[in-house]
Amino acid sequence: MKNTLLNLSALAVVSTLTACGGGGGGPAIQAKSQTLVFTTAPSLALGGTATVSARASSGLAVSYSSSTPSLCSVNTSTGLVSSLVAGTCVIAADQSGNDEFAPATSTSQNLVVQASPVQSIRFGAAPTLALYGSATVSATATSGLAVSYSSSTPAVCTVNSSTGVVTSLAAGDCTLTASQPGNASVNAAPPVSQTLSVAGSAAAASVPGAPTAVSATLGTVANTVQVSFSGPAASGGSPISQYSVSSVPAGLSASGAASPLTVSCPSTCAGYSFVVQASNSVGGGALSAAAPVLTAYKVTARWFEPDTQPNDSIFTGTFTLNSTSQTVTGLSGSLTESMTGPPMTTVPLVYQLSALSDGAGGVKVTSFALNTTNVFAEGGFAANSQGLYYGYPAAKNPAAGGVGNAYATIYVNLATPTAPLTQAQINQLAYGDCFAGGMMGGTCMTGYSGIGTMGGYPVAQSISRLP
């Protein structure tokens, strides 16, 4: 991708608009108004689907989005809603307009997802558990709530209460119990049990197999990595006495009796992946596959909007930093539309399509509303666009279904993501919003270090680690 795609400073300076009806340098469009009306809300069961339907008075196609993505998701074009957890699912309908009609005011519909107060638990197929080895059990609750595990035979086996990883300590029957305590809407489930038979072995002991489920994240202490893992499925017929973590390339290591283990890095942990080895009385076993260092973060970026106060444009999202490859992936979130509300309408940005190094240890990462980088009239982030939407003056993004695109660019310091940004780094933040609610006729709302179409410019960004 050409570097010009994110070179927003190359955009022509656009005079600040004094009213939302301005064109930001484009011709004024006298468009007809339109309204959106939902049909009767369907019933939506927990874990089920239903279809919402809204009609625009213009007859143009309506797009849908979930204002409560943790509760429900929706197909943007068909209106098919899928419930995730109990609560009030809020679906927004939008129509971005065309040359004849102005964008419609966004409207919402609430679907109450009721959870049954009665829940039950069911175990999956029982895994094989070798003497001194490890295996994973899995149970699910009909409520969708998380299940916890415990061992009723602690002399024979132990189990991780949240992951279900079981470790054999002796021969015999290992009995595990799954529980779910319920919540304000759901009653506690009757506990259920599963028994794994652990057979003794008369064979000569051998080295253990490779540890499993190895993962690594940056530690909460600077210049450390925390490596988590499960024991090997086969222990070699002898209890595991120690686990050893080593880096790839070599040079960093740690050892201990159980997961997780913390590895210290002399100056930086960048560029390393990690393997784990189990040892028993015979010796060290096979190495696990190398695990990259993956850490999840939350980011909030803000652009000051002088013409829509007290509303600013705000992007809130999440991403994963791969410290091994020094890359950022999975940036997604939502961008507020400062011309709407209260509360402000939000645009989901779910496609990370660009990540460009600034040559100074940071990367500019951009997420888009549509699966294309085409936002402005000339395509992508071409200079002299004046914020006019892609496809102007005809339909917006015709290849993407005629919907206006939007994006937000954040800055990630690869060495220390949570460190405060310098002013020069803040100046690399940018956004463009050509969705309904972020449009003024043919002009999109923008904000960058030059001047946005309504005078918006970046003022702050914060990054914090997710649990």
N, C-alpha and C positions, 0 to 999 in steps of 0.2 A: 504494500500500500504506500502510495506516495506520501512523503512528509507533509505535502500541502494539504492533505485531508484534515489535519488538526491544526493547521496554522491559522488560527482564528484572528491573530493580530493582523493578517493580511486582508481581512474584511474591510470594505470601505466604511469610513466613519459615517454614521447615519445620524441625522439631526434628531434630538430627543423629541418624542411626541408629547404633545400637551393634552391629548385626549385619546381615549382608547379607540376611537374611530379613525385615527390617522393612519397613513399608509407607509410610514417609515421611509419615504423616498419613492415608493411605488405609487401608481395612480390610485386615486380614491375610488372605491367600488360602492355604488349605491345598491346594496343587496337587500332582498326581501327577508323579513324575519320568518322564523319557523319555530315550532314547538315540538316537544317530545312527550308522549303519553304512554305509560306502561299499561298492559292489560292486567287482569286480576292475577295476583301473586299465586304461583302454584305451591303445593305442599312439598316440603323438602325434608326427607328423613335423614337421620345420621348415617353417613356412609353411602347415601343414595344420590341420585341425580334428578334434575327437573329442568324444564326449559322456560326461561322468561322471554317475554316479547314486548318490545316497545315500538311505537310507530311515530315517524316524523311527519308533521303536517305537509312537508314538502314532497313526501314520497321517496326521499333519498334513503339509502341503506344506513342502518343504525349500527354502531359498534358498542360492545359491552366490555366492562372491566369490573374487577372485584375491588371494592374499597376495604374489604376485610380478608386479605389473602391468607391469613393464618386460619380462617374459618372455612373459606370456600374459594373455589376457582371457577372461572367461566370462560367458555369459548368466545373470543371476541366477535365472531361473525354470526354464530348460530344461537348464542344465548344459552347453551347447555351448561347448567351449573352443577358442580360436584361438591358435596359437603365433606369437610374434613373433620371438624369437631363440632360439638354442640354450641349454640349461641345464636346471635343475630347476624345473618349473612346479608351484607349490603352490596347490591349490584347497581352500578352506574351505567346509564345509557348516554351516548354522545352522538352527535351528527356534525361533522366538521364543515359542512356547507360546500358551495361551489361558486361558479361565476354568477349564478342567479340568486342563491340563498346564502345568507350569513350563517355562521355557526350557531347551532341551537344551544340554549342554556342547558347544561347537564342536569339530568334528573336521576333520582335513585329509587330503588325498591328494596324493601326489607323482607327477608325470608327467615322465619324463626325455625331453627333446627332443634328439634326436641330430642333429647336422648332418653331412651327407655330407662326407668329407674332400676330395672332388673338387668344384671349382667352375669355372664358365665365365662369360665376360662377353659381353654382347650390346649393341651400339649400337642406339639408336632411329633413326628416319628422319633422314637428313642435312638440316639446315636450309640455307637460302640465305644465302650470305655475300657481301655487297657489298664493293667496294673501300673500305678504310678504315672499314668498318662493323662491327657486332657481331652475333653470333648465339649461341645456346646449344645445345650438344650434350648428349646424355643417354645414359648407358650404365648397365646394371644387372648385378650379379653374382648368380648363382643361390643363393649363400650368404646373400644379403641384406646382406652387409657393404658399407660405403661404398667407392665407386670413386674413384680419383684420375686426373687427366688431365695430359697433357704434350704439347707441340708438337714434332714431329719436323722441322718446317720453320720455325724461329724467325725467319728473315728474311721469311717470308711472313705468319705469324700467331703470335699468342700465345694462351694459354688459362689461365684460372684453374683451379688444380689441384683445387679442391673444388667449385666451382659449374658448371664446364663452359662459362663465358662465353668465347667466342672473339672476338678482335679482329684484323681484317685490317690488315696493314702494307704489303702490295704485291700486285700481280697475280701469279697462279700457283696451284699446287696446295698447299693447306693440309692437312697430314697430322697427325692427332691420335691419340694412343695412350691407351687406358684400361687401368689396372692395378689389381690387388687383391692385396696381399701375403699374405693369409691370417692365421690366428692359431693358437692352440694346438690348435684342433680342426679347422681347415680349411687345406688346402694352398693355396699361391699359385696364382692363376689365370693361364693363359697370356695375355699382353697381346694386345689386339686393336686394330686401327686403323680410322680412318674418314678419307676424303679429301674436302675441300670445294674446289671449283674457284672461284677468285676471278678474275673477268674484269676486264681493264682497261677504262676508260671514256674515250671520245673526246669525250663531251658536255661542255659548259661546266659548270664547278663551280657549285654552289648552296649555300645554307645547309644545315646538317645537320638531321636529324629530331630528335625528342625523345628524351632518354635513357630507358631502360627499367629495370624492376625497382628502382624507387626505394624505399628504406626509411630510417627514422630511429629512433634510440634515444638515450636520455640518455647523455652521455659519462661516462667514468670520472672525469674531472675535474669538479668542481662547476661548475654553470651553463654547461655545454656540451652540444651535441647532435652526434652523429656521423651523417652522412648517407652512405649507401652506394647505389651505382647501377651499372648497366651502360650501355655506350655505345649510341648510336642504331643502329638497323638500317641506316639510310641516312646516310652521312656527307656527302652532297652532292658526292662525287667529289674531296674534298680532305681531308687528314688533320685529325683533331680536334686543335686547338691548346690548348684550355682548357675546363674545366667550371666553371660558376658555380652556387652554391647561394644561394637567397634565401628569405626567410620570408614566410608569409602569416598575419597581416597583415605588411606590409613593415616593414623596419627592421633585420633581421639578415642577414648575407651572409658568404660565403667563396668562394674560388676556388682552383683548382689543376689539375694535369695529369691526375689519376687519382682513382678512388674508393679509400677513403672520404675525405670532407672533414669537418673539424670546425668547427662554428659556435659562437662565443661569445655568451652571453646576458648583458646588462648586470647583471641582478639575478635574474631567473627565466626559465626556458624554457617555463613553462606558457602554454598558449593558442596556441602557434605550430604550424603545419605548414610543410613545406618542399618547394620545387620545384627542379628542376635544369635547366640549359640548357647545350648543347654549342655551341662556336664553332669555326669553321675559317677559312681565309684569306678567305672571302667575308663572314663575319659570324656573329652569333648565331642559332641555330636556334629551333625551337619549344620551349616549356616543357613539362616533364613534368607529369603529374598530381601534385597536392599529396599528400604522404605525412604521415600523423600520426606523432607521436613515441610509439612503443610499446616498452616495456621490461618484460622478464620478471623476476620475483622469486620467491624461496623464502621461506616463512614458517614459523616454529615457535612455537606458543603452548602454555603449560603452566598447568594448574590443580592446586594442591596438594590432595591427598586424605588427610585425617588418618586415615581409617578403613581405608585400603587400602595403607598404606606397606609396602614402599618404592615401590609403584606410584603414579604420578600419571597424570592424564588429559592426553594430549598430542595436539595437532593439528599435523600436518606437511602443507604443501601448497604450491601455486604459484599465481600470478596474473599478469595483465598490467596494467600501469598505462598508460593513455592520457593522456599529459601535455597533449595538444592539447585534449581535451574534459574533462580532469580527472575521469576515471572509471576504475573498476577492473572488470575483466571476467575471466571464466574461473577464478574461485577454485575449486579442487578439491584433494582430498588425502585423508588418512585420520585417523581419531580412534581412539586406543587406548581399550580398556575396562579400567579399572584393577582391576576385580574378577576378571579372568581372568589366566591365565599362571602362571609364565613359559613361553614368551613371551606377552605380552598379545595378545589378539585385536584386530584393527583393523576399523573400519567405514569403507568408502569413502564419502566425501562428494563428490558430483560435480555437484550442481545449485546454482549460485549464483543464488539467487532474491531476494536483498535487498541493497541498498546504500544506507545512509542517512547523510547528512551530519550531523556533530555541531555544525556551525555555527562551528567553530574551525579550519578548514583540514584536517580529517580526515574519514574516512568509515568507518563500521562495515559490514563486508561479511560476509555469511553464506552458507555453503554447506550443503546438505542432502543426506541420503542418498536421499530420495525426491523426486520432482518435485512436491512440495507443501510449503507452510509449516506444515501441520497437524502439530503435535508433541504438544501436551498436551491434556488432556481437553476444555477449552472451545474448542479450535481455536486454531491459531497459538501465540502466547505470552500467552494471556489471563491476567489476574491470578487469584489464588486457585486455580490449577490443582493446587498441591501436588505437581507432577511426575507426576501420573497420565497415562498414555498416551492419545493421541487415540483416541476411540471407546470409552473405558472406560465400563462394564464389559464391553461386547461386544467384537467383534473389533477389532484395531488397524487404523486407516486402511483401512476396507473398500473405499473407492473406489480405493485404491492397491494392492489385492491382499492386504490383511490383514497388512501388514508394519509393524513399529514404525519410526518415523522417528528421525533423529538430525541434529544440526546443530552447527556451530561458528561463532562470530562473532569476527573479527579486527578490528584497528584499523590503518588505513593513513594515515600522514601524507603528504598529496599532494605537498607541496613537497620533503620529504626522507624518503622511505620507510625508509631504513636508519638513521635517527636513533633513539637509545634513547627509549623511551616514558616519559612522566611517570607517576606513580602514578594520576592521574586518568584517563589514557588506558588504562592497564592495567585499571582498574576497569570499562572498557567491554567487556572480553572476556567471553565466555560460551559455554557448551555445554549441550546436552541430548542424552541417549542413551537411546532407547527400543527399541534393537535387543536381540536376544538377547545376554546377557552384560553388558548395561548396564541390566538391569531387576531390580527386587526385587518380585516379585509384580506388582501393577498400577502400581508406581512406577518412574519413569525416574531414571537417574543424571543429576544436573545440577550445574553449577558456575557461579557468578556472584558479583558483589561483595557481595551480601547474604549468603546462605548457601545452598549446594546441599543436595540431599536427603541427602547423607552428609557435609555440612560442607565440600564443595569450594569453592574460590574461586581467582580468577586471580592468578598471581604473576609471570609473565614472558611476553614475546614478543620475538622477534628476526626481522628481515627482512634478507635478503642478496640481492644481484643474481645472477641466473643468467648463466653464460657466454654 
